Amino acid sequence: MRKVYMFVTGWCPHCRRALAWMDELMKENPEYSQIEITIIDEEKEPETARKYSYYYVPTYFVDDEKVHEGVPTKEIIRSVFDKALRK
């Protein structure tokens, strides 16, 4: 299983919606709950955020690979989780 890194800001409505979809998906598929997800608020952890190449939030990385940047959908988040489950 691969790690997921999610970059957010506290004021981003798309980030809040993405977090809600993540919770929904974990309830629908308990296997998703096993994924190690690190949520990084770029305003609170700017040093960490600068180590990654992205512009929009939310942004998802699976390990070191950027897999989505910008406005997500529930299906996009599902695909991020599915990618994390594949080795």
C-alpha positions, 0 to 999 in steps of 0.5 A: 500500500502506498502513502497519500499526501493531500495538500490543503488550506483552511479557507478552501471550500474544495478542500472541505468538500474533498475531506467529506468525500474521503470520509464517505468513501472510507465508509463505503469501502473499509479498505480505504481506511487502511491507507496512510493519508497525511494531510498538509495545510500549506499555510501551517506547514509551508516548509513541507509544502515547498518540497512538492510541485503543485499550484492548486489545492487540494492536491493529492500525491501517491508517494511522490507522484502527483495524481490530482491537482485542483477541484476534485470529484468523489470519483477522482478521490476514489481513483486516488485511493485505488492507486494507493492500494495498488503496489 
